[in-house]
Amino acid sequence: MFQASEIKRLVGQGLACDFVEIQGDDGVHFTGIVVSAAFEGKPRVRQHQLVYATLGALMGNEIHALQLTTYTPAQWSGARQELGL
């Protein structure tokens, strides 16, 4: 079983992030929010690929699924209020 806190640490270590939140309690399926300036000008698929790259071989092995919502800092400023974070 893998811990959400470890995914959060790895993403934060591999990608300059303004905010990272990862949740999941079964050890293999996770959801997350990642906010990074690195996402500017990139389509959502490429944003997700940047996050997955920080996890390397863990994706598809120890981490069966990671459902992501990604934001640029500008997008996050509005979404954050809507989500109550």
TORFIRO-296969 format. One line per 4 residues: number of its first residue (from 1); their letters; for each residue z, x, y of N, C-alpha, C. Coordinates in pm, 1 decimal, padded with zeros to 6 digits. Layout:
! residues N
NUM = a = Z X Y Z X Y Z X Y; ... $
This chain:
! residues 85
1 = mfqa = 00000.0 00083.0 -00119.2 00000.0 00000.0 00000.0 00000.0 00087.0 00124.9; -00076.5 00043.3 00221.5 -00090.3 00117.3 00345.6 -00016.5 00042.5 00455.9; 00035.4 00113.5 00552.3 00113.5 00054.4 00661.2 00028.5 00038.1 00787.9; 00045.0 -00074.3 00856.1 -00024.5 -00099.6 00981.5 00009.4 00008.3 01084.4 $
5 = seik = 00132.0 00055.6 01084.0 00173.6 00158.5 01180.0 00095.8 00288.5 01160.9; 00058.8 00318.5 01037.7 -00019.3 00440.3 01011.1 -00162.8 00424.7 01061.8; -00219.7 00307.4 01046.6 -00353.6 00282.0 01100.4 -00349.5 00295.9 01251.7; -00249.2 00238.5 01314.3 -00233.8 00249.1 01459.9 -00225.2 00395.5 01502.5 $
9 = rlvg = -00149.6 00473.7 01431.1 -00134.6 00616.0 01463.6 -00267.6 00689.2 01451.5; -00340.2 00664.6 01342.8 -00467.1 00732.3 01319.7 -00572.0 00694.1 01423.7; -00578.5 00567.1 01458.1 -00675.0 00522.8 01559.8 -00641.1 00587.1 01693.1; -00514.0 00584.0 01731.0 -00470.9 00644.4 01857.5 -00491.4 00794.8 01862.9 $
13 = qgla = -00481.8 00858.2 01748.3 -00501.6 01003.5 01740.2 -00650.1 01039.3 01749.0; -00735.3 00954.2 01695.4 -00878.2 00985.7 01688.2 -00963.1 00931.1 01800.3; -00905.6 00842.6 01883.0 -00981.9 00777.9 01988.2 -00889.9 00755.4 02107.9; -00936.0 00793.3 02225.7 -00855.9 00770.8 02346.5 -00847.4 00620.6 02372.2 $
17 = cdfv = -00728.8 00564.9 02356.5 -00709.1 00420.2 02367.4 -00609.3 00386.1 02476.8; -00634.9 00274.3 02542.7 -00539.4 00220.1 02638.7 -00438.4 00130.3 02568.0; -00479.0 00072.2 02455.6 -00392.4 -00019.0 02381.2 -00442.4 -00025.6 02237.6; -00351.0 -00022.9 02142.4 -00382.8 -00041.8 02000.8 -00273.0 -00127.6 01939.6 $
21 = eiqg = -00313.1 -00233.5 01873.8 -00219.2 -00317.0 01799.3 -00282.1 -00347.7 01664.0; -00213.7 -00314.3 01557.7 -00262.4 -00338.6 01421.5 -00156.6 -00419.8 01348.1; -00200.9 -00522.1 01278.7 -00110.2 -00605.1 01200.3 -00165.1 -00622.6 01059.7; -00076.4 -00646.7 00968.0 -00113.2 -00672.5 00828.9 00007.9 -00649.9 00741.9 $
25 = ddgv = 00033.7 -00743.0 00653.2 00155.3 -00729.5 00574.2 00131.5 -00720.1 00424.1; 00003.6 -00718.8 00381.0 -00019.4 -00706.6 00237.0 -00058.9 -00565.4 00195.4; -00071.3 -00474.2 00293.0 -00098.9 -00334.9 00262.9 -00244.5 -00298.7 00245.8; -00335.5 -00397.7 00247.8 -00478.0 -00367.7 00231.8 -00567.7 -00442.2 00329.9 $
29 = hftg = -00520.8 -00554.1 00385.4 -00597.6 -00633.3 00481.5 -00526.3 -00629.7 00616.0; -00601.9 -00592.5 00720.5 -00541.3 -00573.5 00851.0 -00627.8 -00637.1 00959.8; -00563.7 -00669.1 01070.9 -00633.5 -00712.3 01191.2 -00587.0 -00622.9 01304.7; -00671.6 -00607.5 01404.9 -00631.6 -00520.7 01513.8 -00704.7 -00547.4 01643.2 $
33 = ivvs = -00640.1 -00503.3 01750.6 -00698.4 -00501.9 01884.3 -00698.6 -00357.2 01929.9; -00814.1 -00312.0 01976.7 -00826.2 -00175.2 02027.2 -00895.6 -00181.0 02162.4; -00836.5 -00114.3 02260.9 -00890.8 -00108.3 02396.9 -00919.2 00038.2 02428.4; -01045.1 00066.8 02463.9 -01080.9 00205.4 02493.5 -01196.7 00211.3 02592.0 $
37 = aafe = -01190.4 00306.5 02683.8 -01301.6 00330.7 02775.9 -01423.4 00382.5 02700.4; -01403.5 00437.0 02581.5 -01515.0 00485.8 02499.4 -01609.2 00373.1 02458.2; -01565.1 00248.3 02470.6 -01647.2 00133.6 02432.9 -01744.6 00091.7 02543.1; -01727.8 00146.1 02663.2 -01813.5 00108.5 02776.2 -01961.5 00126.5 02740.7 $
41 = gkpr = -02039.9 00020.9 02762.2 -02184.3 00027.9 02742.2 -02229.8 00026.8 02598.0; -02137.7 00011.5 02504.2 -02173.8 00012.6 02362.4 -02165.8 -00129.0 02305.5; -02259.9 -00163.9 02217.2 -02250.9 -00295.0 02152.6 -02127.7 -00301.3 02062.0; -02084.6 -00420.9 02033.3 -01961.7 -00440.7 01955.4 -01965.8 -00368.0 01820.4 $
45 = vrqh = -02080.5 -00368.7 01755.0 -02090.6 -00299.7 01625.5 -02059.4 -00151.4 01641.5; -02113.3 -00089.5 01744.0 -02088.0 00053.4 01767.7 -01940.9 00077.4 01803.5; -01879.6 -00014.8 01877.8 -01737.4 -00003.2 01910.2 -01654.2 -00001.6 01782.2; -01685.7 -00092.4 01691.6 -01611.9 -00099.3 01565.1 -01633.8 00026.8 01482.4 $
49 = qlvy = -01756.4 00077.9 01484.1 -01785.0 00201.3 01410.4 -01702.5 00317.6 01463.7; -01680.7 00322.5 01594.9 -01597.4 00428.7 01652.2 -01455.0 00421.3 01598.2; -01403.3 00299.8 01586.0 -01267.4 00282.5 01532.9 -01265.1 00319.8 01385.1; -01360.8 00269.2 01307.6 -01365.1 00298.9 01163.9 -01375.3 00449.0 01138.7 $
53 = atlg = -01447.0 00519.2 01225.5 -01462.9 00664.1 01209.1 -01328.8 00736.8 01216.8; -01232.8 00681.7 01290.8 -01101.3 00745.7 01300.4 -01024.2 00733.9 01168.5; -01066.2 00642.1 01082.8 -00996.8 00618.0 00955.7 -01067.2 00681.7 00837.4; -01189.2 00726.7 00857.4 -01262.6 00800.1 00754.9 -01266.0 00730.9 00620.3 $
57 = almg = -01235.7 00806.2 00516.4 -01244.9 00759.7 00377.6 -01140.9 00653.4 00342.8; -01043.6 00632.5 00429.7 -00944.8 00527.1 00403.1 -01010.5 00388.9 00403.1; -01116.3 00373.6 00486.5 -01187.0 00245.8 00491.9 -01258.3 00222.2 00359.2; -01234.8 00105.0 00303.0 -01296.0 00069.9 00175.8 -01217.7 00119.3 00056.3 $
61 = neih = -01118.9 00201.7 00078.6 -01033.1 00251.9 -00028.4 -00891.9 00198.5 -00007.4; -00805.6 00275.9 00056.8 -00670.2 00229.2 00084.0 -00669.2 00107.7 00176.5; -00762.1 00106.3 00272.6 -00776.1 -00006.5 00364.6 -00895.6 -00087.8 00319.1; -00870.0 -00202.7 00261.1 -00978.6 -00285.7 00209.2 -01055.0 -00354.2 00322.4 $
65 = alql = -00983.0 -00402.0 00424.3 -01047.7 -00472.1 00535.1 -00968.6 -00452.0 00663.5; -01043.6 -00434.2 00771.8 -00983.6 -00423.4 00904.2 -01068.1 -00507.4 00998.9; -01017.0 -00622.9 01035.1 -01085.1 -00712.4 01128.1 -01046.5 -00671.2 01269.0; -01145.6 -00631.0 01347.8 -01118.8 -00576.6 01481.0 -01164.1 -00668.4 01593.2 $
69 = ttyt = -01089.0 -00662.6 01701.0 -01132.5 -00714.1 01829.8 -01123.6 -00594.7 01924.1; -01235.6 -00560.7 01985.9 -01239.5 -00443.4 02073.1 -01269.6 -00486.6 02216.1; -01211.2 -00412.7 02310.1 -01229.1 -00440.5 02452.2 -01243.7 -00310.1 02528.6; -01320.0 -00315.3 02636.5 -01315.4 -00208.3 02735.2 -01191.7 -00236.3 02821.4 $
73 = paqw = -01144.9 -00139.6 02897.0 -01029.5 -00166.4 02984.6 -01053.0 -00283.1 03081.3; -01174.4 -00294.1 03134.6 -01203.6 -00404.3 03227.6 -01196.5 -00539.3 03156.2; -01251.1 -00547.5 03036.6 -01245.2 -00671.5 02958.8 -01100.9 -00705.2 02921.7; -01023.7 -00602.5 02891.4 -00886.0 -00620.8 02846.9 -00798.0 -00680.4 02956.1 $
77 = sgar = -00824.4 -00645.6 03081.2 -00739.9 -00694.9 03189.3 -00739.5 -00848.0 03192.6; -00852.2 -00911.7 03165.6 -00857.3 -01057.7 03159.8 -00808.5 -01113.6 03027.6; -00850.7 -01053.5 02918.5 -00815.2 -01102.3 02784.8 -00665.9 -01091.3 02758.5; -00605.3 -00989.7 02813.1 -00461.6 -00965.9 02791.3 -00377.2 -01084.3 02837.8 $
81 = qelg = -00411.9 -01137.4 02952.3 -00339.0 -01252.2 03005.1 -00359.7 -01374.2 02916.8; -00483.4 -01396.2 02871.2 -00512.7 -01509.6 02783.0 -00435.1 -01501.0 02652.5; -00418.8 -01378.9 02600.5 -00348.6 -01358.7 02474.1 -00196.1 -01352.2 02491.8; -00152.1 -01342.1 02615.9 -00008.6 -01333.9 02642.6 00052.1 -01199.7 02605.7 $
85 = l = -00025.8 -01093.4 02618.9 00022.8 -00958.3 02584.3 00044.5 -00874.7 02708.7 $
